[in-house]
Amino acid sequence: MARAFVVGLTGLGTEAAARDIEFAKKMTRLELDAEQFGNEREKRHVKAAVLWGRGKHHEAAATWDRLLDDYPTDLIAVKFSHDAHFFNGSSSGKRNAVEKVIGKWNADLPCYSYLHGMYAFGLEECGEYAQAEVEAEHALALNRFDCWASHAKAHVLEMNGRHREGKEFMYNTEDDWRQGWMLATHNYWHTALFHIEFAEHESALEIFDREVANRFNRTNSLLDMVDASSLLWRLELEGVNVGKERWRKIENLGKYIDNHSIVFNDVHLGVALYRQGELETENELRSSLDKYSSLLSEDNAQISKTIGMPLYDGMLNFAHGNYDTAAEKMLPIRDKVVQIGGSHAQRDMFVQTLIQSCILSKDANIWSLTPRLIGERETLKHDSLLGQRLAEKFRAMHPL
């Protein structure tokens, strides 16, 4: 079971995939040993972990879900199912994985409190903000150090437009959630987003310099890379000159160009490499992603081909200043981007970029779409001060 846990954690951590020779060997050995020595439950865990590692992401999620039907208090299955649905872009799957088992736990079981934080995140991604906040606060009442529950509450406050409350919450509880080192970078990222809503750009840059960049360079985690890349990109969308040196603080990215565990990572990696001036490496990433997308045996390869590649090209065209092309690449897929995974808050980076592309377009057929896109964003992300600034920019550039 321990080895199944390690393989599952490695795959879901997006640090390795089937193209990693050593990881592929570990999966093969694990399968053989499970068949010879494993019990029924262990074999099912191994099956799910290996399916994920080999790119069968939806089948892996379904296998963990079926495990929970028979073993509802299997914490590993709950967590892995929850995470798999997150990366698969299934908000309802993420919510349902916890919802169907939480009533079968009792409060004296180990790690019980964490279920409420996980449930809160699933509810939030389904737009059930009031119940999500109740669950997050219940989890924190049981364990104030639950960084995932703090994270879920931050999401609720952001999506509800309660930015001042969100900023105060993150700072008032910083000593609690920062102890969860794996998620600390991401929670600092959330704190920076609250600052960006208020156009407090220097405060967001300070968080990048002090926490986000330094933590990435300690962990070299792809998930931390995503936070670092996203934060700088969002600040640039706001007109902030973050400087190439800050981009270069996201170090040693070339080793990731053939990873392709999820295309969500690849898009963040591509813009970071381009902004660093690593144009040759960025071209190698783009070529590698194009080649990988032909491997239609993997779920992520299919998503990469139909959604990830147009999104990647749209983002890079924006970086090049080709705003019409950026919009043309991103407009047809805007309702499908959820399939690359991530949260609403994370994918807002792409929404903002599309809106800015339309505002900056010289084609009336494109820039005239801007009010509708801003309205769509407001429906999902209420009372956004940043959204108001986008609307003001549009009116200034395209007066009636």
C-alpha positions in Angstrom: 0.0 0.0 0.0 2.8 2.4 0.8 4.3 2.1 -2.7 0.8 2.6 -4.3 0.6 5.8 -2.2 4.0 7.0 -3.4 3.2 6.3 -7.0 -0.2 8.0 -6.7 1.3 11.0 -4.9 4.0 11.4 -7.5 1.6 11.3 -10.4 -1.0 13.5 -8.8 1.8 15.9 -7.8 2.4 16.3 -11.6 6.1 15.8 -11.0 6.4 12.6 -13.2 4.5 10.9 -16.0 4.8 7.7 -18.0 7.5 9.2 -20.2 9.8 9.3 -17.2 11.7 6.0 -17.5 12.4 5.5 -13.8 8.8 6.3 -12.9 7.5 3.9 -15.6 9.7 1.1 -14.1 8.4 1.8 -10.7 4.8 1.4 -12.0 5.6 -1.9 -13.7 7.3 -3.3 -10.6 4.4 -2.2 -8.5 1.9 -3.9 -10.7 3.8 -7.2 -10.7 4.2 -7.2 -6.9 0.6 -6.2 -6.3 -0.6 -9.1 -8.5 1.6 -11.6 -6.6 1.4 -10.3 -3.0 -1.4 -7.7 -2.8 -4.9 -8.1 -1.3 -8.0 -7.0 -3.2 -8.0 -3.4 -1.8 -4.3 -2.9 -2.5 -4.7 -4.1 -6.0 -7.4 -1.6 -6.7 -5.2 1.2 -5.2 -2.3 0.1 -7.5 -4.6 0.0 -10.5 -5.8 3.6 -9.9 -2.3 5.0 -9.2 -0.8 3.3 -12.3 -3.7 4.4 -14.5 -3.1 8.0 -13.5 0.6 7.6 -14.0 0.1 6.3 -17.5 -2.2 9.1 -18.5 -5.6 7.4 -18.1 -6.8 10.2 -15.8 -10.5 9.7 -16.0 -10.4 6.0 -15.6 -8.1 6.5 -12.6 -10.6 8.9 -11.0 -13.4 6.4 -11.5 -11.3 3.6 -10.0 -10.7 5.6 -6.8 -14.4 6.5 -6.7 -15.4 2.9 -6.9 -12.9 2.1 -4.0 -14.8 4.6 -1.9 -18.1 2.8 -2.6 -16.6 -0.2 -0.7 -14.2 1.6 1.6 -15.7 5.0 2.5 -13.2 5.7 5.2 -10.2 5.1 3.0 -8.5 8.5 3.4 -6.0 7.9 0.6 -8.8 7.1 -1.8 -10.8 10.2 -0.8 -7.8 12.5 -1.2 -6.7 11.0 -4.5 -10.2 11.0 -6.0 -10.7 14.6 -4.9 -7.3 15.6 -6.5 -7.9 13.6 -9.7 -11.2 15.3 -10.3 -9.5 18.7 -9.7 -6.9 18.0 -12.4 -9.6 16.6 -14.7 -11.6 19.8 -14.5 -14.6 18.1 -12.8 -15.9 20.3 -10.1 -18.9 18.1 -9.4 -16.7 15.0 -9.2 -14.4 16.7 -6.7 -17.4 17.7 -4.5 -19.1 14.3 -4.9 -16.0 12.3 -3.9 -16.2 13.7 -0.4 -20.0 14.3 -0.2 -20.8 10.6 -0.6 -18.5 9.5 2.2 -18.4 12.3 4.8 -21.6 11.0 6.5 -20.0 7.6 7.0 -17.1 9.0 9.1 -17.4 9.8 12.7 -15.5 12.6 14.4 -13.1 10.3 16.3 -11.6 8.9 13.1 -8.0 10.2 12.3 -8.0 13.1 9.9 -11.8 13.6 10.1 -11.5 17.4 10.1 -9.7 17.4 6.8 -12.8 16.0 5.0 -14.7 19.2 5.8 -11.9 21.4 4.2 -11.8 19.1 1.1 -15.6 19.2 0.9 -15.5 23.0 1.2 -13.3 23.3 -1.8 -15.5 21.0 -3.9 -18.6 23.0 -3.0 -16.9 26.3 -3.8 -15.8 25.1 -7.3 -19.5 24.2 -7.8 -20.6 27.7 -6.9 -22.2 26.6 -3.6 -20.4 29.4 -1.7 -22.5 29.6 1.4 -22.3 25.9 2.2 -18.6 25.9 1.3 -17.9 28.6 3.8 -19.7 26.7 6.5 -17.7 23.6 5.8 -14.4 25.5 5.7 -15.1 27.2 9.0 -16.1 23.9 10.6 -12.8 22.3 9.5 -10.9 25.3 11.0 -12.8 25.0 14.2 -11.7 21.4 14.5 -8.1 22.2 13.4 -7.0 25.8 12.8 -3.8 24.5 11.1 -5.7 22.9 8.2 -4.1 24.8 5.3 -6.6 23.3 2.9 -9.5 24.6 4.8 -7.9 28.1 4.9 -7.4 27.7 1.1 -11.0 26.8 0.6 -12.2 29.8 2.5 -9.9 32.1 0.6 -11.5 30.8 -2.6 -15.0 31.6 -1.3 -14.0 35.1 -0.3 -12.4 35.8 -3.6 -15.2 34.5 -5.8 -17.8 36.4 -3.6 -15.9 39.7 -4.1 -15.1 39.9 -0.3 -11.5 41.0 -1.0 -10.9 43.1 2.1 -12.2 40.4 4.3 -10.1 37.8 2.4 -6.9 39.8 2.8 -7.6 40.2 6.5 -8.3 36.5 6.9 -5.1 35.5 5.2 -2.9 37.8 7.3 -4.7 37.0 10.6 -4.3 33.3 10.1 -0.9 33.3 8.3 0.9 31.6 11.2 -1.6 28.8 11.1 -1.7 28.0 7.3 1.9 28.7 6.5 2.9 25.5 8.5 1.3 23.5 5.7 4.5 23.8 3.6 3.2 22.0 0.6 0.3 24.6 0.1 2.0 27.6 1.7 3.2 29.0 -1.7 -0.3 28.7 -3.1 -1.8 30.4 0.0 0.6 33.3 -0.4 -0.5 33.5 -4.0 -4.1 33.8 -2.9 -3.0 36.6 -0.5 -1.3 38.4 -3.4 -4.5 38.1 -5.5 -6.4 40.0 -2.8 -3.8 42.8 -3.1 -4.1 42.8 -6.9 -7.9 43.4 -6.7 -7.1 46.6 -4.8 -4.3 47.5 -7.3 -1.9 47.1 -4.4 0.8 45.9 -6.8 3.8 46.6 -4.6 2.4 44.4 -1.9 1.8 41.6 -4.4 5.4 42.0 -5.7 6.7 41.9 -2.1 4.9 38.6 -1.6 6.4 37.2 -4.8 9.9 38.3 -3.8 9.7 37.2 -0.2 7.7 34.0 -0.4 6.6 32.7 -3.8 9.9 32.8 -5.7 12.0 31.7 -2.8 9.6 28.8 -2.0 9.6 27.6 -5.6 13.4 27.6 -5.6 13.4 25.5 -2.5 10.8 22.9 -3.6 11.3 23.0 -7.4 7.6 22.0 -7.5 5.7 22.4 -10.7 2.7 23.5 -8.7 4.8 26.3 -7.1 6.0 27.2 -10.6 2.4 27.7 -11.6 1.8 30.1 -8.8 5.0 32.1 -9.5 4.3 32.3 -13.3 0.7 33.2 -12.8 1.4 36.0 -10.2 3.9 37.8 -12.4 1.7 37.4 -15.5 -1.4 38.9 -13.7 0.7 41.8 -12.5 1.9 42.5 -16.1 -1.8 42.4 -17.3 -2.3 45.2 -14.8 0.4 47.2 -16.5 3.1 46.5 -13.9 6.7 46.2 -15.2 7.8 43.3 -13.0 11.2 43.1 -14.8 12.9 40.2 -16.5 15.0 39.5 -13.3 11.9 38.6 -11.4 10.9 36.1 -14.1 14.4 34.7 -13.9 13.9 34.0 -10.3 11.7 31.1 -11.4 14.8 29.0 -12.1 15.8 25.8 -13.9 12.6 25.4 -15.9 14.2 23.7 -18.9 14.0 20.3 -17.2 10.2 20.3 -17.3 9.7 20.7 -21.0 9.0 17.1 -21.7 6.9 16.4 -18.5 3.4 17.0 -19.9 1.7 15.6 -16.9 -1.1 18.2 -17.3 -1.3 20.9 -20.0 -2.3 23.4 -17.3 1.3 23.3 -16.2 2.7 23.6 -19.8 0.9 26.8 -20.5 2.3 28.5 -17.3 5.7 27.1 -18.1 5.6 28.5 -21.7 4.8 32.1 -20.7 7.5 32.0 -18.0 10.2 30.8 -20.4 9.2 33.4 -22.9 9.2 36.2 -20.3 12.7 35.1 -19.1 14.0 35.4 -22.7 14.6 31.7 -22.9 13.2 31.6 -26.4 14.9 28.5 -27.6 13.7 26.5 -24.6 10.2 27.8 -25.1 10.3 26.7 -28.7 11.5 23.3 -27.6 8.6 23.1 -25.1 6.1 24.1 -27.8 7.5 21.4 -30.2 7.5 18.8 -27.4 3.9 19.6 -26.6 2.9 19.4 -30.2 4.5 15.9 -30.5 3.0 14.8 -27.2 -0.5 15.8 -28.3 -0.5 13.1 -31.0 -0.4 10.4 -28.3 -4.1 10.1 -28.2 -3.9 7.1 -25.8 -3.5 9.6 -22.9 -6.3 11.8 -21.7 -4.1 14.8 -21.2 -2.7 14.4 -24.7 -6.3 14.7 -26.1 -7.0 17.7 -24.0 -3.7 19.2 -25.0 -4.5 18.8 -28.7 -8.0 20.3 -28.6 -7.7 22.9 -25.8 -4.2 23.1 -24.4 -2.4 23.9 -27.7 -4.8 26.7 -28.8 -4.6 28.2 -25.2 -0.9 28.0 -25.2 -0.7 29.7 -28.6 -3.2 32.3 -27.5 -1.1 33.2 -24.4 2.1 33.3 -26.3 0.6 35.5 -29.1 -0.5 37.9 -26.4 3.0 37.9 -25.0 4.2 38.8 -28.6 1.7 41.6 -28.8 -0.4 39.8 -31.4 -3.7 40.6 -29.8 -6.0 39.7 -32.6 -4.4 36.3 -33.1 -4.5 35.7 -29.3 -8.2 36.4 -29.2 -8.9 34.3 -32.2 -7.1 31.3 -30.6 -8.8 31.7 -27.2 -12.3 32.7 -28.0 -13.5 29.3 -29.5 -12.2 27.4 -26.4 -13.1 29.8 -23.6 -16.0 27.6 -22.4 -13.8 24.4 -22.6 -10.7 25.6 -20.7 -12.2 24.1 -17.5 -11.2 20.7 -18.9 -7.4 21.4 -18.4 -8.0 21.4 -14.7 -7.2 24.0 -12.0 -9.6 26.2 -10.1 -11.8 29.0 -11.2 -9.4 31.4 -9.5 -6.4 29.9 -11.3 -8.1 29.9 -14.7 -9.1 33.5 -14.3 -5.6 34.2 -15.6 -6.7 33.0 -19.0 -10.0 34.9 -18.8 -8.2 38.1 -18.0 -5.8 37.6 -20.9 -8.6 37.0 -23.3 -10.4 40.1 -22.2 -7.2 42.2 -22.5 -6.7 40.7 -26.0 -10.1 41.9 -27.1 -9.7 45.3 -25.5 -6.3 45.8 -27.3 -7.6 44.4 -30.6 -8.0 46.7 -33.6 -10.7 44.5 -35.1 -14.2 45.7 -34.2 -15.5 42.2 -34.5 -13.2 41.2 -31.7 -13.1 44.3 -29.4 -16.9 44.6 -29.5 -17.1 41.2 -27.6 -15.4 42.7 -24.6 -18.5 43.8 -22.6 -20.0 40.3 -22.9 -16.7 38.7 -21.7 -16.5 41.0 -18.8 -20.1 40.2 -17.9 -19.4 36.5 -18.1 -16.5 37.0 -15.7 -18.6 39.0 -13.3 -21.3 36.2 -13.2 -18.6 33.8 -11.9 -16.5 36.3 -9.9 -18.7 38.8 -8.2 -17.9 42.4 -7.4 -14.4 42.3 -8.8 -12.5 45.6 -8.6 -10.2 44.3 -11.3 -13.1 43.6 -13.5 -14.3 47.2 -13.0 -10.8 48.4 -14.1 -11.1 46.2 -17.2 -14.4 47.8 -18.1 -13.0 51.3 -17.6 -10.1 50.5 -19.8 -12.4 49.2 -22.5 -14.6 52.4 -22.4 -11.4 54.5 -22.6 -10.1 52.7 -25.6 -13.4 52.3 -27.4 -15.6 55.2 -26.6 -19.1 55.2 -28.0 
